[in-house]
Amino acid sequence: MPSNRVTMLAASMLVAPVCALMCMVAKPSLAAEARRPVALPAQGVKVQLQQAMARIRAWSLEYEVLREDGENRNGVYIRKAVAAKDPDCFFLWAAKGSRDYDWRDDPFQQRLTVRGARAVTEWPFNREFNEFAHPVGAQLPGTAVNDIVLVSLGWWSLSKRPSPATSDGVETVLSAVARSPKYSVLPDMADVEGRWCYVLEYPGRDRIWVDPERGYAMAKRERYNAQNGTLIQRFISSGHSEVERGIWAPARIRRVWFDPRGADSTGATQPAAREAMTVLKNVSVNDRVPDTLFVFEALPGSLRFSPPGQSADQAVPGGSDHLDRLAAWIHEQVVLPQPAAGEGPTVEAVIEYVVINVCVLGGIIAYLRRRARYAMLRDSVRSGV
């Protein structure tokens, strides 16, 4: 008998930790199951999704994208500001920066302003812009319709402009997804990072997870190859906060590209080709988005580029301060060798100083000659020559 009691006691001592461990493992899933909301019918989900997107009449935000791989040794990032306002206003400012220079000093930065039937493309660093007609019912010009926030947030707010989509009907924004018959609501909700989400799917092309308790904010999205159905991109949003009652926005969006060549015959187990993290800042919606954001004002000294046969002239006088800024920028970016203490300038230093000054002088001369050339062209067009 004593031996049986010892055996039973030892067995109970072994079983108790195992049971406790099983309870700890099961507890999160049970808690998540307890939080599962009552699922709506498929059509009800689409109606509520469309209503949630209709509450966002205007929005603006800034974001930075940084590639997270070993190839980005210089810390190069993309910086953008994007805004939209019903019924037809849109703004986009795109630039790049790195550890060595600020995005504001990017000589290739561009801005796009669309309002009504007019659009302006601007190159702020060069003080140049092009103003052109753009019908209200037309799609946004250039690559603006492919911006990552449209794909990963799904916001639109432009009721008088067609929402972006691929040629075979893969919608970009959530309001269009809710209207499209190509997208169906899966019967079961899915757990995404502890949040119960509805899943909308365009079979073999697109799958979207939306959180009904956070204003139907997008939690996750996957896009697939049209030819073989393999996964090509995944967006995962996190750090959501309520920017206005019933409207939620994420703080971060992780974008993962997959290599279709690494897939097996079923299209599974694809290795990630590369990743990038998008960090959102200064998100505003509705009345907090000012109308002035969509009003273009040319910078001092800006040149207006027009279609061939029409006048091209300086739209705004001034611009001498911009030359001073360019000279300061060159001075900041170029590091010249300094002679040792007690020594005169070396030959190499003198040569480099001469080369730099010649380049600066050449840039100023080219800038002034360009001004004169466009002034002559303007006068010739106005005189009918």
C-alpha positions as CSV (number, residue, x, y, z in Angstrom):
1,M,0.0,0.0,0.0
2,P,2.7,2.6,0.9
3,S,4.3,1.9,-2.5
4,N,1.0,2.5,-4.3
5,R,0.5,5.8,-2.5
6,V,4.0,6.9,-3.4
7,T,3.3,6.0,-7.1
8,M,0.0,7.9,-7.1
9,L,1.7,10.9,-5.4
10,A,4.5,10.9,-8.0
11,A,2.0,10.6,-10.8
12,S,-0.1,13.5,-9.5
13,M,3.1,15.7,-9.2
14,L,3.9,15.0,-12.9
15,V,0.3,15.5,-14.2
16,A,-0.3,18.8,-12.4
17,P,2.4,20.8,-14.3
18,V,1.3,19.3,-17.6
19,C,-2.3,20.3,-17.0
20,A,-1.3,23.8,-16.0
21,L,0.8,24.1,-19.1
22,M,-2.0,22.9,-21.3
23,C,-4.4,25.5,-19.6
24,M,-1.9,28.3,-20.3
25,V,-1.6,27.3,-23.9
26,A,-5.3,27.0,-24.3
27,K,-6.2,30.2,-22.4
28,P,-5.3,32.7,-25.2
29,S,-7.4,30.8,-27.8
30,L,-10.3,30.4,-25.4
31,A,-10.2,34.1,-24.6
32,A,-10.0,35.0,-28.3
33,E,-12.9,32.7,-28.9
34,A,-14.9,34.4,-26.2
35,R,-14.3,37.8,-27.8
36,R,-15.6,36.6,-31.2
37,P,-18.4,38.9,-32.3
38,V,-21.6,37.6,-33.8
39,A,-21.0,37.4,-37.5
40,L,-23.2,39.3,-39.9
41,P,-24.6,38.0,-43.2
42,A,-22.2,38.6,-46.1
43,Q,-24.3,41.4,-47.6
44,G,-24.5,43.0,-44.2
45,V,-20.7,43.1,-43.9
46,K,-20.4,44.8,-47.3
47,V,-23.1,47.4,-46.4
48,Q,-21.3,48.2,-43.1
49,L,-17.9,48.4,-44.8
50,Q,-19.3,50.8,-47.4
51,Q,-20.9,52.9,-44.6
52,A,-17.6,53.0,-42.7
53,M,-15.6,54.2,-45.7
54,A,-18.3,56.9,-46.4
55,R,-17.6,58.4,-43.0
56,I,-14.1,59.4,-44.2
57,R,-14.8,62.5,-46.3
58,A,-11.2,63.8,-46.2
59,W,-7.9,62.5,-45.0
60,S,-4.2,63.5,-44.9
61,L,-1.1,61.8,-43.6
62,E,2.6,61.5,-43.8
63,Y,4.7,58.3,-44.0
64,E,8.2,57.0,-44.4
65,V,9.1,53.7,-46.0
66,L,12.4,52.0,-45.0
67,R,13.6,48.7,-46.6
68,E,14.6,46.2,-44.0
69,D,17.3,44.2,-45.6
70,G,21.1,44.1,-45.8
71,E,21.2,46.0,-49.1
72,N,20.0,49.3,-47.6
73,R,23.3,50.1,-46.0
74,N,22.9,53.9,-46.4
75,G,19.5,54.0,-44.7
76,V,17.7,55.3,-47.8
77,Y,14.0,55.9,-47.2
78,I,11.0,57.2,-49.1
79,R,9.0,60.0,-47.6
80,K,5.6,61.0,-48.7
81,A,2.7,63.3,-47.8
82,V,-0.7,62.2,-49.2
83,A,-4.1,63.8,-48.9
84,A,-7.6,63.5,-50.4
85,K,-10.8,65.4,-50.0
86,D,-14.3,64.8,-51.4
87,P,-15.3,65.3,-54.2
88,D,-12.1,65.5,-56.3
89,C,-9.1,67.0,-54.5
90,F,-5.8,65.2,-54.2
91,F,-2.3,66.0,-53.0
92,L,0.9,64.0,-53.1
93,W,4.5,65.1,-52.1
94,A,7.2,62.4,-52.8
95,A,10.9,62.6,-51.9
96,K,13.8,60.4,-50.7
97,G,16.3,60.8,-47.9
98,S,19.0,58.9,-46.2
99,R,21.3,59.0,-43.2
100,D,23.5,61.5,-45.1
101,Y,20.9,64.0,-46.4
102,D,17.4,65.1,-45.4
103,W,14.4,64.4,-47.7
104,R,13.8,68.2,-48.0
105,D,17.1,68.4,-49.9
106,D,16.2,65.8,-52.5
107,P,16.7,67.4,-55.9
108,F,14.2,65.0,-57.5
109,Q,11.3,65.5,-55.2
110,Q,7.9,66.1,-56.8
111,R,4.5,67.4,-55.8
112,L,1.1,66.8,-57.4
113,T,-1.9,68.9,-56.7
114,V,-5.3,68.1,-58.2
115,R,-8.3,70.2,-57.7
116,G,-11.4,70.4,-59.9
117,A,-10.5,70.2,-63.5
118,R,-6.9,71.4,-63.1
119,A,-3.7,69.6,-62.0
120,V,-0.2,70.8,-61.3
121,T,3.0,68.8,-61.2
122,E,5.8,70.6,-59.4
123,W,9.5,70.1,-58.9
124,P,10.2,72.3,-55.8
125,F,14.0,72.0,-55.8
126,N,14.3,73.2,-59.4
127,R,11.5,75.8,-58.9
128,E,9.6,74.4,-61.9
129,F,6.0,73.3,-62.5
130,N,3.6,72.2,-65.2
131,E,-0.1,73.1,-65.0
132,F,-2.5,71.2,-67.1
133,A,-6.2,70.4,-67.6
134,H,-7.4,67.2,-65.9
135,P,-11.2,66.5,-66.1
136,V,-13.0,65.8,-62.9
137,G,-14.2,62.4,-64.0
138,A,-10.7,61.3,-65.0
139,Q,-8.5,59.0,-62.9
140,L,-5.7,60.5,-60.9
141,P,-2.7,61.3,-63.2
142,G,0.6,59.4,-63.2
143,T,1.4,56.8,-60.6
144,A,-0.6,58.4,-57.8
145,V,-3.2,55.6,-58.1
146,N,-0.6,53.0,-57.1
147,D,0.4,54.7,-53.8
148,I,0.9,52.2,-51.0
149,V,-1.6,53.9,-48.6
150,L,-4.4,53.4,-51.1
151,V,-3.6,49.7,-51.2
152,S,-2.9,49.1,-47.5
153,L,-5.4,51.6,-45.9
154,G,-8.1,51.3,-48.6
155,W,-9.2,55.0,-48.1
156,W,-10.4,57.0,-51.1
157,S,-12.9,59.9,-50.5
158,L,-13.0,61.1,-54.1
159,S,-16.6,60.6,-55.1
160,K,-16.2,62.3,-58.5
161,R,-13.2,60.3,-59.6
162,P,-13.1,56.6,-60.5
163,S,-11.4,54.4,-57.9
164,P,-8.2,52.6,-59.0
165,A,-8.4,49.0,-60.1
166,T,-6.5,46.5,-62.3
167,S,-7.7,45.6,-65.7
168,D,-9.2,42.3,-64.4
169,G,-11.2,43.9,-61.6
170,V,-8.9,43.7,-58.6
171,E,-10.0,46.8,-56.6
172,T,-7.6,49.0,-54.6
173,V,-9.9,50.8,-52.1
174,L,-12.3,49.3,-49.7
175,S,-15.4,51.3,-50.8
176,A,-15.0,49.7,-54.3
177,V,-14.4,46.3,-52.8
178,A,-17.7,46.5,-50.9
179,R,-19.5,47.3,-54.2
180,S,-17.8,44.7,-56.3
181,P,-19.5,41.4,-57.1
182,K,-16.1,39.8,-57.6
183,Y,-15.5,40.0,-53.8
184,S,-17.3,37.6,-51.5
185,V,-17.3,37.5,-47.7
186,L,-16.0,34.2,-46.3
187,P,-18.4,32.4,-43.9
188,D,-15.9,32.3,-41.0
189,M,-14.2,35.2,-39.2
190,A,-10.4,35.0,-38.8
191,D,-8.2,35.9,-35.9
192,V,-5.5,38.5,-36.9
193,E,-3.2,39.3,-34.0
194,G,-6.0,38.7,-31.5
195,R,-8.6,40.7,-33.4
196,W,-11.6,39.0,-35.1
197,C,-11.9,40.1,-38.7
198,Y,-14.1,39.6,-41.6
199,V,-12.4,38.2,-44.7
200,L,-13.3,39.5,-48.2
201,E,-11.9,37.5,-51.1
202,Y,-11.5,37.8,-54.8
203,P,-10.5,34.1,-55.3
204,G,-7.0,33.7,-56.6
205,R,-6.3,37.4,-56.7
206,D,-7.0,39.4,-53.5
207,R,-7.8,38.7,-49.8
208,I,-8.6,41.4,-47.2
209,W,-9.1,41.2,-43.5
210,V,-11.1,44.0,-41.9
211,D,-11.8,44.7,-38.2
212,P,-15.5,45.5,-37.5
213,E,-14.7,46.7,-34.0
214,R,-12.3,49.3,-35.4
215,G,-14.4,50.9,-38.0
216,Y,-13.7,48.1,-40.5
217,A,-10.0,49.2,-40.6
218,M,-7.8,47.0,-42.8
219,A,-5.8,44.6,-40.6
220,K,-4.2,42.5,-43.4
221,R,-4.1,42.1,-47.1
222,E,-2.7,39.5,-49.5
223,R,-2.4,39.7,-53.3
224,Y,-1.8,36.8,-55.6
225,N,-0.4,36.1,-59.0
226,A,-3.2,36.0,-61.7
227,Q,-1.4,33.2,-63.6
228,N,-0.6,30.6,-61.0
229,G,-2.3,31.9,-57.8
230,T,0.9,32.2,-55.8
231,L,1.2,34.8,-53.1
232,I,3.1,37.9,-54.2
233,Q,2.5,40.6,-51.6
234,R,1.3,40.8,-48.0
235,F,0.4,43.9,-46.0
236,I,0.1,43.7,-42.2
237,S,-1.1,46.7,-40.2
238,S,-0.5,47.3,-36.5
239,G,-0.6,50.0,-33.8
240,H,-4.1,51.2,-34.7
241,S,-5.5,54.2,-33.0
242,E,-8.8,56.1,-33.2
243,V,-8.2,59.3,-35.1
244,E,-11.8,60.3,-35.0
245,R,-14.9,58.6,-33.5
246,G,-15.3,55.4,-35.5
247,I,-12.3,55.9,-37.7
248,W,-9.1,54.0,-37.0
249,A,-5.7,54.2,-38.6
250,P,-2.5,52.1,-38.1
251,A,0.8,53.4,-37.0
252,R,2.8,50.8,-39.0
253,I,2.4,48.7,-42.1
254,R,4.7,45.9,-42.9
255,R,4.9,45.0,-46.6
256,V,6.4,41.7,-47.6
257,W,7.2,40.7,-51.2
258,F,7.3,37.0,-52.0
259,D,9.3,35.2,-54.7
260,P,7.0,33.1,-56.9
261,R,10.0,31.1,-58.1
262,G,10.4,29.7,-54.6
263,A,6.9,28.2,-54.4
264,D,6.2,24.5,-54.7
265,S,3.6,22.9,-56.9
266,T,0.8,23.9,-54.6
267,G,2.0,27.5,-54.3
268,A,2.9,27.3,-50.6
269,T,6.1,27.8,-48.6
270,Q,7.3,30.8,-50.6
271,P,10.3,32.6,-49.1
272,A,10.1,36.3,-48.6
273,A,12.1,38.2,-51.2
274,R,12.3,41.5,-49.2
275,E,10.4,43.5,-46.7
276,A,9.7,47.2,-45.9
277,M,8.2,49.0,-43.0
278,T,5.9,52.0,-43.5
279,V,5.5,54.3,-40.5
280,L,2.5,56.7,-40.6
281,K,2.5,60.1,-39.0
282,N,0.2,63.1,-38.6
283,V,-3.0,61.3,-39.7
284,S,-6.0,63.7,-39.9
285,V,-9.5,63.2,-41.2
286,N,-12.6,65.1,-42.2
287,D,-12.7,68.7,-40.8
288,R,-9.1,68.6,-39.7
289,V,-8.0,68.5,-43.3
290,P,-7.7,72.2,-44.5
291,D,-8.8,73.3,-48.0
292,T,-5.5,75.2,-48.4
293,L,-3.7,71.9,-48.7
294,F,-5.1,71.5,-52.2
295,V,-4.4,75.1,-53.4
296,F,-1.2,75.4,-55.4
297,E,1.1,78.4,-54.9
298,A,4.2,78.7,-57.0
299,L,7.4,79.3,-55.2
300,P,9.4,82.6,-55.8
301,G,11.3,82.4,-59.1
302,S,9.3,79.4,-60.4
303,L,9.1,78.6,-64.1
304,R,5.8,77.5,-65.7
305,F,6.2,74.8,-68.3
306,S,3.4,74.8,-70.8
307,P,2.6,72.6,-73.9
308,P,4.6,73.3,-77.1
309,G,3.4,76.4,-78.9
310,Q,2.3,78.2,-75.8
311,S,4.1,80.6,-73.5
312,A,6.7,79.4,-71.0
313,D,7.7,82.0,-68.5
314,Q,8.6,82.9,-65.0
315,A,5.3,82.7,-63.1
316,V,6.5,84.3,-59.9
317,P,9.3,86.9,-59.6
318,G,12.3,86.5,-57.3
319,G,14.3,83.3,-56.6
320,S,17.7,84.8,-55.7
321,D,17.3,83.3,-52.2
322,H,17.0,79.9,-53.9
323,L,20.5,80.3,-55.5
324,D,21.9,81.1,-52.0
325,R,20.2,77.9,-50.7
326,L,21.7,75.8,-53.6
327,A,25.2,77.2,-52.9
328,A,24.7,76.3,-49.2
329,W,23.5,72.8,-50.1
330,I,26.6,72.2,-52.3
331,H,28.8,73.4,-49.5
332,E,27.1,71.0,-47.0
333,Q,27.3,68.0,-49.4
334,V,30.9,68.4,-50.6
335,V,33.7,67.8,-48.0
336,L,36.9,69.4,-49.1
337,P,40.3,68.3,-47.8
338,Q,41.8,70.7,-45.1
339,P,45.6,71.3,-44.8
340,A,47.3,70.3,-41.6
341,A,48.0,72.9,-39.0
342,G,50.8,75.2,-39.9
343,E,50.8,74.2,-43.6
344,G,49.6,76.0,-46.6
345,P,46.9,74.5,-49.0
346,T,47.9,71.4,-50.8
347,V,47.8,71.2,-54.6
348,E,45.0,68.7,-54.5
349,A,42.9,71.1,-52.2
350,V,43.5,74.0,-54.5
351,I,42.4,72.0,-57.6
352,E,39.3,70.8,-55.8
353,Y,38.4,74.3,-54.7
354,V,38.8,75.5,-58.3
355,V,36.7,72.7,-59.7
356,I,33.9,73.2,-57.1
357,N,33.8,77.0,-57.8
358,V,33.7,76.4,-61.5
359,C,30.8,74.0,-61.1
360,V,28.9,76.5,-58.9
361,L,29.6,79.3,-61.3
362,G,28.6,77.2,-64.3
363,G,25.3,76.3,-62.5
364,I,24.5,79.9,-61.9
365,I,25.3,80.9,-65.5
366,A,23.1,78.0,-66.8
367,Y,20.3,79.1,-64.5
368,L,20.5,82.7,-65.7
369,R,20.7,81.7,-69.4
370,R,17.7,79.5,-69.0
371,R,15.8,82.4,-67.5
372,A,16.8,84.6,-70.4
373,R,15.9,81.9,-73.0
374,Y,12.4,81.5,-71.6
375,A,11.9,85.3,-71.5
376,M,12.8,85.5,-75.2
377,L,10.5,82.7,-76.0
378,R,7.7,84.4,-74.0
379,D,8.2,87.7,-75.9
380,S,8.3,86.0,-79.3
381,V,5.1,84.1,-78.6
382,R,3.3,87.2,-77.3
383,S,4.4,89.2,-80.4
384,G,3.3,86.5,-82.7
385,V,6.7,85.7,-84.2
